[in-house]
């Protein structure tokens, strides 16, 4: 079966969003559809169950986000539901591709022309916009609104949405990056499933036994043919900086950057982690190099093809992996990332959020709109679909656990992983620098070059500091 590429996965999520918004407003009566998960009782409400507004609010606001025409259509369906509650508020939505979106938002914010509300990557760009005063303190708005409680959100999500001691956005979702393993491959190799005590050394030893050549020999056996591998121990995810490598750096006592925006790439724990991944490929032959994968791990998912025993699994891929008729033909379960030298484990926790522009002329309308978009109703539908998790713990414990595809064990691991979030430095320009580190350097250092070269890491160290300096306002 063909691997689910990033394009396919995004298309699936878009279709789910469309289906979910189309059925909103129908109360408890939902059409029977094999590709649309049923919804259980719990904190979720139907689109018509929202309380009537305490007072009439009028005016027009703009909402910008990154996405394509299909996602814009889905958002407009949500806006129709919002207008049923607030007919006096007109919301104009606009979608742009990722690169264009951030370039335009920076320019418009600096010129005093940003949209009233807009989507925000909390891990990549919130620090930039918050540091320049472009975001309204929604925590303050919450204090003056008895109908809303920002305390319903997971603490890790609120931390991602905060800067300078203020809550700068409401989380629309919260997702976590865990690891998946092929249950059948582990059983056949006689290896116990990963557990909470697993270390990176344990992962390596398992990967050695799970890597097989065409003759069925694993990588520890005499005569193993490293040039004819048919099953890999672990996928190569070494260019996935914020989703995978950063948590490993922290587990070993390192990090990519310091909290004040300087490179920390030459710290002992970080260098050890990078060398570890280089050795997986070039010394132990348990993970494929760039030429074999033909690109990044998500563009050629060997795990989904049944050619790899372990890989990463973002929670927002759960539907593509475990739901619908086109789910991957792999019997898998999940585990949190292993512990490092620090004795701790970390998992990447991410959240897409929605902000209010600090200079909006209609704060009331903007506040009601972002409460709706980030509220329980919308969060429940996403959680049930398997296309994402909720920033609201109550919804994950009920709707996500009961209705999202995947085994109970896998979903429980994902919820548990929220308790070990990887730190995210509140540094201006971190999104741009992450791209430099992962795609321009780690890709070369780990995946392409058979020789581990400290001088390349030293060049990266300089490049990081130069880029952070250039991105200062």
N, C-alpha and C positions, 0 to 999 in steps of 0.2 A: 504494500500500500504506500502511496506517495506521502512524504512527510508533510505535515501542516506547516507551510511557510508563514512568515510574519504577515504577508499580504492576505493569505487565507484566513488567518486567525482574526485579523482586524475586520475582514469582511463578515465573519461570523458574529463578532461582537456588534457590528453595525446592524445586522439583520435582527439580532436579539433585541437591540434597543428599539428598533422599529416595531417589532411585534409587541413588546411590552408597553410601549406608549399607546399603541392602537387599542389595547384592551383596557387601558386605564379609564376610569369613569364608568365602567360597566358594573360597578358594585361587586358582588360575590360571584356573578355569573361570567365564567370565562369559557371561551371556545375550547373544545378538546382538540389538541394538536400535539403530535408526537414530538415536535421540536420545541414546544413551549412548556417548561416545567409547571406543574400545578403549584398553587400557593396554599400554604397552611395557615391555620389560625395563629395569631401572634400579634406583635406590635404594629404590623402593617395595616393600613387603612386603604379603602378604595379611593379613587380620585374624587368622588363626590362626598366623602365623609369628613372633609376638612371643615373646621368651624368657620362660620361666616365672619367676615372682617368686622372688627370692633367699630371702625369708622370708614367712611368712603375716602378712598385715595385715588387721585387722578394724575394724569401726566404720561409722558412717554420716556422710556428708558431704553438704552442699548445694551445688548449682551453679546460679547465677542468670545470665541473659543477656537481652538485648533481642531480641524476635522474637515470632512469632505461634504459633498452635496447630500449624500444619504444620511449623514449624521445631522446635517442642518435640518433635513426633513423630520428626523426624530425629535430634535429639540423644539421645532415648531409645534409638534403635537403636544409636547409638555407645556408649551406656552399657551396653547388653546385651553388646557386644563386649568392653568393658572388664571386665565382671563375669566373662566367660569366663576371663579371666586372673587376676582377683582376686575370687573368689567371696565372700570375707569382707567386702568393702567394698560397702556399699549407697549408691548415689548418687541423691539426690533433686533433679531438675531443675525449674526454674521460669522461665517466660518472661513478660516484660512489654513493653508498647510503650516506645518510646525515651524519651519524657518521664517516664513513670511509673517506669521503671527507674532513672534517675539520681536522681530525687527520693527514691525508696525506699532506694537504696543509700547515699545521703548520711545519711539518718536512721538507718538500721540500723547503719552504721559508727560514727557518733557515739555511739550507744547501746550499743555493744558486742555487737550482735546481727546483724552482717553474715553472709552465707553463707560457708562455708569457702572456696569458690572462686567466681569470677565473671568475666564478660567485661569487657574494658576497651577503650575508645577511647584509643589512645595519644596521638593528636594533640589530643584535646579535653579529656580528664578525668584522665589518669594523673597529671599534676602535682598536681592537687588532692588526690587520695587518698594519693599518696606523701608529700606535704608534711606531712600530718597523721598520718603513721605508721600508716596503715591497711593497708599492703601489706607482705607478708613478703619479705625479700631472697632471691629464688630463685637468685641468683648464688652465695650462700653454700651453699644446698642442693646446687647443682650441684658445688661443690668437694668435697663429701663423698659424691658418688655416682659410682663408677667406671663405672656402666652407661650414663651419659648424658654428652653433651658439648655444652654450650651454644655451643661454638665452631663448630658446624655451621651456625648461623644467619648470615645476611647482617649485616654490621656496621651498616648503616643501620637494620635492624630492631631490633637490640639497642640502638642509640642511642635509638630511639623508646620502647623498653621500660625505659629507665633514667632515674633521677632521683637527684640527690645522690651520684653516683658508685656507685650500687648498681643491679643489674638487678632490677626490680620485677615483671616479668611475663615469660611466654614468648609469643613471637609465633605466632599461629595461621595467619596468612597475611601477605603483603606485596603491596601493589598500587601501581600508579603511574598518574599521569594524563599522557597524551601527547596529541598532536594527530593527527587523521585528515584525509586529503584525498581528494577524489574524483579518481581517476586519469583517468577519461574527460574530465572537465571541464578538467583541466589540459592534457591532450593537445590537446583541441579549441581551447583558447585559445593553444596554442603556448608554454606556460610549462614550464620545466624543473621536475622534482620538487624539493621542499624538500630542502636538504642541511644538513650540520653547520655551515656558515658562515652560515646564514640569520639575519637580524636582524629586529627588529620592523618596521623600515622595509621590508625585503624582503617581509614578510607583507602590509603595507599595499599595496604596489605590485601584488602578485599579486591581492589582493582587489579592487582597482579594475578589473582586467581580467576578473575572474571574475564580477563583478556585472553582470547583464544585465536589460534591460527587455523588455517584450513584443515589441518590434520587433527584438530581437537586438543592440541597441547596448550596449556596456559603459559603465561610469561615466565614462570619460575622453573619450568621443566627443561631438561636438556633437549636440544634440537628444536626449540621454539623458533618459528620462522617470523621474524619481526616485519618482513616485507610482504607477508601474506596473511594479514590479520582480518578475520571475519566478524569478530565480536570484540568491542572495546570495553574496557573497565569503566571509564568515565568520559563523558563528553568534554570537549574543550570549550570552556566558558571563560577563558582567561581574559578576554577583552570586554567582559561585562563588568565594568568597574564598580558602579554604584550598587548594582544588584547582587554581585557575588564577591568580587575581589576585595572591596572595602570591608565587608564583614569578616573576611579571612584576615585581612591586615589587623583589624582591631582585636580579633581573637588571639593573635600572636603578639599583642602589645604595640602594634604599629598603627599607621593610618596613612592616607594619601596626603593630607594637609593638616596644618595646625589650625586651631580655632581663630587665629588672627590672620589667616590667609597666606600662609607660607607653605612651601613644599616640605613634606615629611617623608618623601619617597625613599630617602636614604637611611631611614631609621632601621634598626636591626630587624624588628618584626616584619616590616614591609619588605625588605630585601629578602628575608628568609621565605616569605610567602611567594614572592615572584620566582625565586629560585626553585621552590617546591614545584610550582606548575611547569616550569621549564623542564625539570627532571621527569615529571610525569610523561612528557612527550618524548624527550630526546634520550633520557637515560633508561627509564623503565618501560617505555613503549606501551603504556596503558591508556594513552589519550592521543587522538589524531592531531596531526599538524595542519597548518592552514591549507596546504596543497591537497590534502585528503578531504577535508571538509568542504573545500571550495568556497569558503567564506566564513562568516560568523556562525555561531552555533544555531541561532534561530532561523537562519536561511536554509539550513540543511540539518534538520533535527534527527540525528541518528537514533536517539532514544525512541522516538515515536515510530521509527521504522523497524524497531526490534533488533538493532545492530549495536546497541550500547546498554550497559547494565545500570548506569547512574547518570543523572543529569540534573539541572535545575528545573524547577517548575513554579512559575509565577501563579499566584492564585487566580488571576484573571484569565488564565489559560484552562481553567478547570472544565469549562464546557467543551472546548475543542478536544480535550483529552478524554473526558469521561461522559459526555452528553451527546445525544443525537445519534443519527444513523452513521455518521462519519467519524465517530470517536476512534482514537488510536487503538490498534490491535495488540495492546500490551497490558498484561496483568501487573499493575503497579500499585505501590503504596508510597508514602512520603516520610521524610524525617527532617528534623531541623539540621542546619549546618553544624558540623562537628566543633568540638572545643579545641582551642589552641593552647599555646604555652601559658597564657594568662589564666587558664582554667575556666574560661568563660566561652560562651558561644554567642554569636550575633547573627541576626537575620535582617535583611534589608526590608524595611517597612516604608511604603510609599503611599502618597495620598494626592489625588487630584482635588483641588479646592476651587471655590468661587469667591471672588473679592468684590468690594465696592470701591470705586475710584474716590479718592479723598476729596476731589473737587466736584463731585456730582451735584447737580442742582435739585435732585429729587431723592434725598436719602430715604424717605419713608417708603417710596415705591421700590427702590433698590433693595432695601432690607426685607420687605415682604417677599420679593422675588427670590432672593438667595436662600431665605428660609424654606421656601417651597422646593427649590431645586435640591437643597441639601437635607431635606426633611425625611421623615420616616417612610413616607409612601414611596418615594422614588428609590430610596435606599433598599427597601424591602424587595422591590422588583428586580433590581440588579443582583442582590444576594441570592434570590431564588433561581435566577437564570444560570449562575455559575460563571458569568462574565465579569465578576468582581465581588469583593467582600464589602461589608459596610463598616463605616467608622463608628457605628452605634453597636455596642457589645450585645445589647438585647436582641437585635436583629440577627446577628451572627449565631447566637445561641439558639435561636428558634428557627427562623426562616432558612438561613444558610444551612444549618445542620439538618433540617428535615427535607428541604426541597431542592437544594443545589445538587447537581450530579456528583458522583464520586462516592467512595466508601466513607463510612462514619469515621474510621481511623484516620484517613487522609485529611478530612475536614477538621478533625480535632487537632491534628498536628498544626494545621494552618492557624487555627485560633490560638493555640498555645504559643506559636512562634511570635505573636504580638508582644509577648512578655519579655522578649530579648531583642529589642530593636537596636539596629546599628546606629550609632550616633551620626548625625548629619551636621557638619560645621555650618554655622550661619555666616557664610562668606560670600561676598559679592562676586559674581562671575563664576560660581562653582559649576554651573551647567556647561558653560563654554569650556572650562578647563577639564572637566570630566571627559569631554569628547576628545580633547587633545591627548590625554593620558591613555584612554582605552583604545581609541582607534588609530592614533598616529604612532604610539609608542609600545604599549603592551602587546598589541597585535604583532609588531615586528620583533620585540625582545623575546617573547615567549613562543609564539606560534610559527614564526618564519625562520628564525636564526638558530641553527643547531648549537652554536656556541654562546654560552651565557657571558655577556660582556658588561662589566660594571661601568665602563666608560659611557655606554649608552644610557644607563640609568643616571649617570652624572649629567649628561646632556639633558635628560628629561627633567632633572631637578632644576636646572637653570631655566628651561623652557616654562616650567610651571610658575616660577617666581616672576619671570618676565611677563607672562600672560596675566597673572593676577594684578601686577602693577599697571599694565596697560588698560585693564578693565575698571580701574578705580574711577568713580565719577569726577 
